[in-house]
Amino acid sequence: MASTVISFSSATSPVFSQTKNCTIASPRPHERTLSSSLLRTKTSIHKTTMTTRTRHLSMRDRCVVTCSATSSSSVLPSALLFDCDGVLVDTEKDGHRVSFNDTFAERELDVTWDVDLYGELLKIGGGKERMTAYFNKTGWPEKAPKSEEERKEFIASLHKRKTELFMALIEKKLLPLRPGVAKLIDQALAKGVKVAVCSTSNEKAVSAIVSCLLGPERSEKIKIFAGDVVPRKKPDPAIYVLGASTLGVEPSSCVVVEDSAIGLAAAKAAGMKCIVTKSGYTADEDFLNADAVFDYIGDPPEERFDLAFCGSLLEKQFVS
């Protein structure tokens, strides 16, 4: 059975209906279109019945998915797992990238990562891995050591300083939470749903974001899995597998909120449902394997989805 991706752009408001219809309809000018190679499926879901009608589109046809982003589902996830950078906070361009460049400048390495280059480097999970791959490709700075072991220590020292600079930005609250993050976490905690952050970023940096921007009352209830706690970074599923195991929940009962293709791949490989909230660097990535795609979570009246919607994904109500 093939999953139907629910996708919203900033120009598209969710379509609300009392019967929670999920429809792939003919496109309207303001709605986001999907590739014509997809099947056109119209699915009406009621409390006790479901009917499905499917037909192939011609190569020139286009289709769009519109669906209610709220649900009266009684099923809730056992755990809600968030990525950090790009999901909790859009940190990459004006946070991590700036901190990397400031570190390079302090060490007089004559290296600068511009906005476009950093976007390409984000395809590599982990800051230390990112720097290593970059230097291996472009050449190591003259001030870098020559042996492999010393270079590992050199990269680790750069990353430590970069993390310190990044944490200073977070502590000054120069980078805000993305819309709806606090709301969704509050809904989960109020319903007894376990909440965790699973990130390839440094554990100290992730902890700073959670404690400084979400506050102590929330942060003490949120488990953090980050940095080198697993040997392989995303898109490997290790971080999500560890999260589910430590929390004592089945992967199939978890819903992940991610912002990138590598994060989505990690979540799906772990056997979890995954909602993508696109960020500045990831808006054009391929999210066809996601269970739902939004521009952001959102707070009322701009809310895109809530905890009940996360639970509805576990009922497979959007499967045809």
C-alpha positions in Angstrom: 0.0 0.0 0.0 1.4 3.4 -1.0 1.4 6.3 1.4 -0.1 9.6 0.2 2.0 12.6 1.1 0.2 15.6 2.6 2.0 18.8 1.6 1.3 22.4 2.5 3.1 25.5 1.3 3.0 28.9 3.1 0.5 30.0 0.5 -1.9 27.2 1.1 -4.2 26.9 4.1 -5.3 23.5 5.3 -8.8 22.5 4.1 -11.0 21.7 7.1 -14.0 19.4 7.0 -16.2 17.6 9.5 -15.6 14.3 7.8 -11.8 14.7 7.6 -11.7 14.2 3.8 -8.2 13.7 2.4 -8.4 14.5 -1.3 -6.1 14.8 -4.3 -7.9 17.3 -6.4 -7.4 19.3 -9.6 -5.0 22.2 -8.9 -6.0 25.7 -8.1 -3.6 28.6 -8.7 -2.6 29.1 -5.1 -2.0 25.5 -4.3 1.3 23.5 -4.5 1.5 21.0 -7.3 3.1 17.6 -7.2 4.7 15.6 -10.0 2.4 14.3 -12.8 3.9 10.9 -12.4 1.9 10.4 -9.2 -1.4 8.6 -9.1 -4.5 10.7 -8.6 -6.3 9.4 -5.6 -9.5 10.6 -4.0 -10.0 9.2 -0.5 -13.0 10.0 1.7 -12.6 8.9 5.3 -15.6 8.7 7.6 -15.8 7.3 11.1 -16.5 3.8 10.0 -16.1 3.7 6.2 -13.4 4.4 3.6 -13.8 4.5 -0.2 -11.0 4.9 -2.6 -11.0 5.7 -6.3 -7.7 5.8 -8.3 -6.9 6.6 -11.8 -3.7 7.5 -13.7 -3.0 11.0 -14.8 -1.7 11.9 -18.2 1.8 13.3 -18.5 0.5 16.8 -18.8 -1.8 16.6 -15.8 -0.9 17.9 -12.4 -2.3 17.2 -8.9 -2.4 18.7 -5.5 -3.1 17.3 -2.0 -5.3 19.1 0.4 -6.2 17.7 3.8 -7.4 18.7 7.2 -4.5 19.3 9.6 -6.6 18.7 12.7 -8.0 15.4 13.8 -10.2 13.9 16.5 -8.0 10.8 16.5 -7.9 9.0 19.9 -4.6 7.4 19.0 -1.5 9.3 20.2 2.2 8.6 19.5 4.1 6.9 22.3 6.9 9.4 21.6 7.4 12.6 19.6 11.0 12.9 18.4 12.3 16.2 17.1 15.4 17.0 15.1 17.1 20.1 16.5 18.7 22.4 13.8 16.1 23.5 11.3 13.2 22.0 13.3 13.3 23.6 16.8 15.3 26.6 15.5 16.4 27.6 12.0 20.0 27.7 13.1 22.1 26.8 10.1 22.6 30.0 8.0 22.8 32.6 10.8 23.9 30.3 13.6 26.2 27.3 12.9 27.6 28.7 9.6 28.5 32.0 11.3 30.1 30.1 14.2 32.2 28.0 11.9 33.4 31.0 10.0 34.3 32.9 13.3 36.2 29.8 14.4 38.1 29.7 11.1 38.9 33.4 11.4 40.2 33.1 15.0 42.6 30.3 13.9 43.6 32.3 10.8 42.8 29.4 8.4 41.8 31.6 5.5 38.5 29.6 5.1 35.0 31.0 4.7 31.8 29.1 4.1 29.3 31.2 2.2 25.6 30.6 2.2 25.5 28.4 -0.9 28.5 26.4 0.0 27.2 25.7 3.5 23.9 24.5 2.0 25.9 21.8 0.1 27.9 20.9 3.1 24.7 20.3 5.1 24.3 17.1 3.1 27.0 15.7 5.4 25.7 14.9 8.9 27.7 16.2 11.8 30.0 19.2 12.1 33.3 17.4 12.6 32.4 15.1 9.6 31.5 18.2 7.6 34.9 19.9 8.2 36.8 16.8 7.5 35.1 16.2 4.2 35.6 19.8 3.2 39.3 19.8 3.9 39.8 16.4 2.3 38.3 17.7 -0.9 39.7 21.3 -1.0 43.0 20.7 0.8 44.0 21.1 4.4 45.0 24.5 5.7 48.7 25.2 6.1 48.3 25.4 9.9 46.7 22.0 10.1 48.8 19.0 11.2 49.9 16.3 8.8 49.1 13.0 10.5 45.6 11.6 10.5 45.5 11.3 14.2 46.6 14.9 14.8 44.1 16.0 12.2 41.3 14.4 14.2 42.4 16.3 17.3 42.6 19.5 15.2 39.1 19.0 13.9 37.8 18.3 17.4 39.4 21.5 18.7 37.8 23.5 15.9 34.5 22.0 16.6 34.8 22.6 20.4 35.4 26.3 19.8 32.7 26.5 17.2 30.2 25.0 19.7 31.2 27.6 22.3 30.6 30.5 19.9 27.3 28.9 18.8 26.1 28.5 22.4 26.8 32.2 23.1 24.4 33.0 20.2 21.7 30.8 21.7 22.2 32.1 25.3 21.7 35.6 23.9 18.4 34.4 22.4 19.4 35.8 19.0 17.8 32.8 17.2 14.1 32.2 18.1 12.1 29.0 18.2 10.3 28.2 15.0 6.5 28.8 15.1 4.5 26.1 16.9 7.4 24.2 18.4 6.6 25.1 22.1 2.8 24.5 21.4 3.3 21.0 20.1 5.7 20.0 22.8 3.3 21.3 25.5 0.5 19.3 23.9 2.6 16.1 24.0 3.8 16.6 27.6 0.2 17.3 28.7 -1.0 14.0 27.2 1.9 12.0 28.6 3.6 11.5 25.3 7.3 11.2 25.6 9.4 13.9 24.0 13.0 13.7 22.8 15.4 15.6 20.6 17.5 13.5 18.3 20.3 15.4 16.5 23.7 15.0 14.9 24.8 18.3 16.5 27.0 18.6 19.5 25.2 17.6 22.7 26.1 20.8 24.5 24.7 22.9 21.6 21.5 20.9 21.5 21.1 21.1 25.3 21.6 24.9 25.2 18.8 25.3 22.6 16.4 23.1 24.6 17.2 24.7 28.0 17.5 28.4 26.9 14.7 28.5 24.4 12.2 26.0 25.7 12.8 26.8 29.4 13.7 24.7 32.4 10.2 23.4 33.1 10.0 21.8 29.6 13.7 20.9 29.2 13.7 18.7 32.3 11.1 16.5 30.7 12.8 16.2 27.3 15.4 13.5 26.6 18.3 14.5 24.4 20.2 12.2 22.1 22.9 14.1 20.2 26.5 14.3 18.9 28.7 11.2 19.2 26.2 9.2 21.3 25.9 6.9 18.2 28.8 5.9 15.9 27.0 6.8 12.7 25.2 10.0 11.9 22.0 10.6 9.8 20.9 9.3 7.3 21.8 6.2 9.4 18.8 5.5 11.7 21.0 4.8 14.7 20.0 8.0 16.6 16.3 7.3 16.3 16.7 3.6 17.1 18.6 4.6 20.2 15.9 7.1 21.1 13.1 4.6 20.9 15.0 1.9 22.8 16.0 4.3 25.6 12.5 5.6 25.9 11.1 2.1 26.0 8.8 2.6 23.0 8.2 0.8 19.7 9.6 2.6 16.7 6.3 2.1 14.8 4.6 4.1 17.6 6.9 7.1 17.2 6.4 10.3 15.1 9.4 12.2 14.1 9.6 15.9 13.1 12.4 16.5 10.7 13.4 19.2 8.2 15.9 17.5 5.9 16.1 14.6 3.4 18.9 12.9 5.4 16.8 13.2 8.6 13.7 11.9 6.8 15.8 8.9 5.6 17.0 8.2 9.1 13.5 8.3 10.6 12.0 6.1 7.9 14.8 3.6 8.1 14.1 3.4 11.9 10.5 2.4 11.0 8.9 5.7 12.2 6.3 8.1 10.9 7.9 11.3 9.8 6.5 14.8 9.3 8.8 17.3 7.5 8.7 21.0 8.4 10.9 22.6 5.7 13.6 25.0 6.7 15.6 27.7 4.9 18.2 25.3 3.5 15.9 22.3 2.8 12.9 23.8 1.0 13.8 22.2 -2.3 14.8 18.8 -1.1 13.0 15.6 -2.0 10.4 14.7 0.7 8.2 12.3 -1.3 8.9 9.6 1.3 7.5 11.7 4.1 4.2 11.1 5.8 3.3 14.8 5.7 5.1 18.0 4.6 4.5 21.5 6.0 6.4 24.8 6.0 6.2 24.9 9.8 4.2 23.6 12.7 2.6 27.0 13.4 0.7 28.6 16.3 -3.0 29.6 16.0 -4.4 31.1 13.8 -1.5 30.0 11.5 -1.4 26.4 12.9 -0.5 23.8 10.3 -0.8 20.7 12.5 -1.2 19.5 16.1 -0.6 16.4 18.3 -3.9 14.8 17.2 -2.7 15.0 13.6 0.5 13.2 14.6 -1.6 10.5 16.1 -3.8 10.2 13.0 -0.7 9.2 11.0 -0.4 6.1 13.2 -4.0 5.1 12.2 -2.8 5.1 8.5 -5.8 7.2 7.6 -3.9 8.7 4.7 -3.0 5.4 3.1 -4.7 4.4 -0.2 
